[in-house]
Amino acid sequence: MKTLVNVARYHLVDRLTYLALPWGVMAFSLLVNVVISALVPPSPHGYYTWGLVTIYVFLLVAGALSMTRSMPFGLMLGVSRRSYYLGTGLLVVALGVVYGFGLTVLHIAERATGGWGYGVHFFRVPCILAGPWYQTWMTSFVLLVVFWLYGMWCGLVHRRWSLPGLTAFFAAQVLVALLFVVAVSLAHDWAAVAHFFSTVTAPALTGVLAATAGALGLGGFATMRRVTI
């Protein structure tokens, strides 16, 4: 366990990437959206910006960098591949808990201030981050972990198979999505798909995302075992 904690601390030496930039980029996005909302005519339903996605995308990139830029030196220090991956995963979970709590606090503040005074829905996302605080925290935490683990897996695929492998990795995901679209279209069952997404509850969606996080973690771990340095 001590080795895993040391790996997590190794990543946090780069405080700019893991602590400052995610919140700085998101704060800038929030400021831009508030300014825009203050300048445009008011809307009775407020403005749903979806700007919160910036922090998730940034953590996806951070996850990829942890497996490409930071890993070689970490392994040169004598850490095994298994310990490096699990230690990075420990950091992901720890920061996911803290970041999820921070997003929840901002979600509450946004509600209390009427959308920062201009009806801005930055931290409130319909059907996902729109429930009580504990539900918002749990969903935020799981989403953060999903994006980070996906970034880690992408970084590992690139590390092992370079750009052709990463391209094939993305192409396989697009192919799966296309097969799903074709299957639903042939079954003429788009109404059922729409009904599912319109009726699914946030806790159920969080459960699906948690299962996705588990699959991403296992996929990354399997790839890590054979990655070359």
C-alpha positions as CSV (number, residue, x, y, z in Angstrom):
1,M,0.0,0.0,0.0
2,K,2.9,2.3,0.8
3,T,4.2,1.9,-2.8
4,L,0.8,2.9,-4.2
5,V,0.7,6.0,-2.1
6,N,4.2,6.9,-3.2
7,V,3.1,6.6,-6.9
8,A,0.1,8.9,-6.2
9,R,2.4,11.4,-4.5
10,Y,4.8,11.1,-7.5
11,H,2.0,12.3,-9.8
12,L,1.2,15.2,-7.5
13,V,4.6,16.6,-7.9
14,D,3.1,18.1,-11.1
15,R,0.5,20.1,-9.2
16,L,-0.2,22.3,-12.2
17,T,-1.6,19.5,-14.2
18,Y,-3.5,17.6,-11.5
19,L,-4.6,20.4,-9.2
20,A,-4.5,23.9,-10.7
21,L,-5.3,23.6,-14.5
22,P,-8.5,21.5,-14.2
23,W,-10.1,24.1,-11.9
24,G,-8.5,27.0,-13.7
25,V,-9.8,25.9,-17.1
26,M,-13.3,25.2,-15.7
27,A,-13.4,28.6,-13.8
28,F,-12.5,30.4,-17.1
29,S,-15.3,28.5,-18.9
30,L,-17.7,29.5,-16.1
31,L,-16.7,33.1,-16.3
32,V,-17.1,33.2,-20.1
33,N,-20.6,31.7,-19.8
34,V,-21.7,34.1,-17.1
35,V,-20.5,37.1,-19.1
36,I,-22.3,35.8,-22.2
37,S,-25.5,35.3,-20.2
38,A,-25.2,38.8,-18.8
39,L,-25.0,40.3,-22.3
40,V,-27.7,38.3,-24.1
41,P,-31.5,38.7,-23.5
42,P,-32.8,36.8,-20.4
43,S,-34.4,33.4,-20.8
44,P,-37.2,32.2,-18.6
45,H,-35.7,28.8,-18.3
46,G,-32.1,29.9,-17.8
47,Y,-29.1,29.0,-19.9
48,Y,-27.8,25.4,-20.0
49,T,-24.2,25.8,-21.0
50,W,-22.8,22.3,-20.7
51,G,-19.5,24.1,-19.9
52,L,-18.8,21.7,-17.1
53,V,-17.6,19.2,-19.6
54,T,-14.3,21.1,-19.7
55,I,-13.1,19.6,-16.4
56,Y,-13.9,16.1,-17.5
57,V,-12.1,16.5,-20.8
58,F,-9.1,18.0,-19.0
59,L,-8.9,15.0,-16.7
60,L,-9.2,12.6,-19.7
61,V,-6.1,14.3,-21.1
62,A,-4.4,14.2,-17.6
63,G,-5.1,10.5,-17.5
64,A,-3.5,9.9,-20.9
65,L,-0.4,12.0,-19.9
66,S,0.0,9.9,-16.7
67,M,0.5,6.8,-18.9
68,T,2.7,8.5,-21.6
69,R,4.7,11.4,-20.3
70,S,5.0,10.4,-16.6
71,M,5.2,6.6,-16.7
72,P,8.7,6.1,-18.1
73,F,10.5,8.0,-15.3
74,G,8.2,6.3,-12.7
75,L,9.2,2.9,-13.9
76,M,12.8,3.9,-14.0
77,L,12.6,4.5,-10.3
78,G,12.0,0.8,-9.8
79,V,8.2,0.8,-9.5
80,S,6.5,-2.2,-11.2
81,R,3.9,-1.8,-13.9
82,R,1.2,-3.2,-11.6
83,S,2.1,-0.8,-8.8
84,Y,2.3,2.2,-11.1
85,Y,-1.1,1.5,-12.5
86,L,-2.8,0.8,-9.2
87,G,-1.1,3.8,-7.6
88,T,-2.4,6.0,-10.4
89,G,-5.8,4.5,-9.9
90,L,-5.6,5.3,-6.2
91,L,-4.9,8.9,-7.1
92,V,-7.8,8.9,-9.5
93,V,-10.2,7.7,-6.8
94,A,-8.9,10.1,-4.2
95,L,-9.1,13.2,-6.5
96,G,-12.5,12.0,-7.8
97,V,-13.8,12.1,-4.2
98,V,-12.4,15.6,-3.6
99,Y,-13.3,17.0,-7.0
100,G,-16.8,15.5,-6.8
101,F,-17.3,17.2,-3.5
102,G,-16.0,20.5,-4.9
103,L,-18.4,20.3,-7.9
104,T,-21.3,19.5,-5.5
105,V,-20.5,22.6,-3.4
106,L,-20.5,24.7,-6.6
107,H,-23.7,23.0,-7.7
108,I,-25.4,24.1,-4.4
109,A,-23.9,27.6,-4.7
110,E,-25.3,27.9,-8.2
111,R,-28.8,27.0,-7.0
112,A,-28.6,29.4,-4.1
113,T,-27.5,32.3,-6.3
114,G,-30.1,31.7,-9.0
115,G,-27.5,30.6,-11.5
116,W,-24.8,33.2,-10.5
117,G,-27.4,35.9,-10.8
118,Y,-28.1,35.3,-14.5
119,G,-29.8,32.0,-14.6
120,V,-26.7,30.1,-15.7
121,H,-27.0,26.3,-15.5
122,F,-23.3,25.4,-15.5
123,F,-23.1,22.8,-12.7
124,R,-26.7,21.6,-13.1
125,V,-27.0,19.2,-16.0
126,P,-30.5,17.9,-16.8
127,C,-31.1,14.3,-15.8
128,I,-27.5,13.8,-14.6
129,L,-26.5,16.5,-12.1
130,A,-29.9,17.8,-11.0
131,G,-30.8,15.9,-7.9
132,P,-30.0,16.2,-4.1
133,W,-26.4,17.0,-3.1
134,Y,-25.4,13.4,-2.2
135,Q,-26.6,12.1,-5.6
136,T,-24.8,15.0,-7.4
137,W,-21.6,14.1,-5.5
138,M,-21.8,10.4,-6.4
139,T,-22.6,11.0,-10.0
140,S,-19.8,13.6,-10.3
141,F,-17.3,11.3,-8.7
142,V,-18.2,8.4,-11.0
143,L,-18.1,10.6,-14.1
144,L,-14.6,12.0,-13.1
145,V,-13.3,8.4,-12.6
146,V,-14.7,7.3,-16.0
147,F,-13.1,10.1,-17.9
148,W,-9.8,9.7,-16.2
149,L,-9.6,5.9,-16.6
150,Y,-10.6,6.2,-20.2
151,G,-7.8,8.7,-20.7
152,M,-5.4,6.3,-19.0
153,W,-6.4,3.5,-21.3
154,C,-6.0,5.6,-24.4
155,G,-2.5,6.6,-23.2
156,L,-1.6,3.0,-22.6
157,V,-2.8,1.9,-26.0
158,H,-0.7,4.7,-27.6
159,R,2.3,3.7,-25.5
160,R,2.0,0.0,-26.6
161,W,0.9,0.3,-30.3
162,S,1.7,3.9,-31.1
163,L,-0.6,6.0,-33.4
164,P,-1.8,3.1,-35.6
165,G,-3.0,1.2,-32.5
166,L,-4.7,4.2,-31.0
167,T,-6.5,4.8,-34.3
168,A,-7.6,1.2,-34.4
169,F,-8.8,1.6,-30.8
170,F,-11.0,4.5,-31.7
171,A,-12.1,2.9,-34.9
172,A,-13.3,-0.2,-33.0
173,Q,-15.4,2.0,-30.7
174,V,-16.9,3.9,-33.6
175,L,-17.7,0.5,-35.3
176,V,-19.5,-0.7,-32.1
177,A,-21.6,2.5,-32.1
178,L,-22.4,2.1,-35.8
179,L,-23.5,-1.6,-35.2
180,F,-25.8,-0.4,-32.4
181,V,-27.3,2.2,-34.6
182,V,-27.8,-0.3,-37.5
183,A,-29.3,-2.9,-35.1
184,V,-31.8,-0.4,-33.6
185,S,-32.7,0.9,-37.1
186,L,-33.3,-2.5,-38.5
187,A,-35.5,-3.3,-35.5
188,H,-37.4,0.0,-35.8
189,D,-37.0,0.5,-32.1
190,W,-35.7,4.0,-31.7
191,A,-38.8,4.8,-29.7
192,A,-37.7,2.3,-27.0
193,V,-34.2,3.9,-26.9
194,A,-35.7,7.4,-26.5
195,H,-38.0,6.1,-23.8
196,F,-35.1,4.6,-21.9
197,F,-33.1,7.8,-21.9
198,S,-36.1,9.9,-21.0
199,T,-37.1,7.7,-18.1
200,V,-33.8,6.5,-16.7
201,T,-33.0,7.8,-13.2
202,A,-29.8,9.5,-12.2
203,P,-28.9,6.7,-9.7
204,A,-29.5,4.1,-12.4
205,L,-27.3,6.0,-14.8
206,T,-24.6,6.4,-12.1
207,G,-24.7,2.6,-11.7
208,V,-24.1,2.1,-15.4
209,L,-21.3,4.6,-15.3
210,A,-19.7,2.8,-12.3
211,A,-19.8,-0.5,-14.3
212,T,-18.2,1.3,-17.2
213,A,-15.5,2.6,-14.9
214,G,-14.8,-0.9,-13.8
215,A,-14.5,-2.2,-17.4
216,L,-12.2,0.7,-18.3
217,G,-10.0,0.0,-15.3
218,L,-9.7,-3.7,-16.1
219,G,-9.0,-2.9,-19.8
220,G,-6.3,-0.5,-18.9
221,F,-4.8,-2.9,-16.4
222,A,-4.6,-5.7,-19.0
223,T,-3.0,-3.3,-21.5
224,M,-0.5,-2.1,-18.8
225,R,0.9,-5.6,-18.2
226,R,2.4,-5.7,-21.7
227,V,3.2,-2.1,-22.4
228,T,6.7,-1.3,-23.6
229,I,8.9,1.5,-22.3
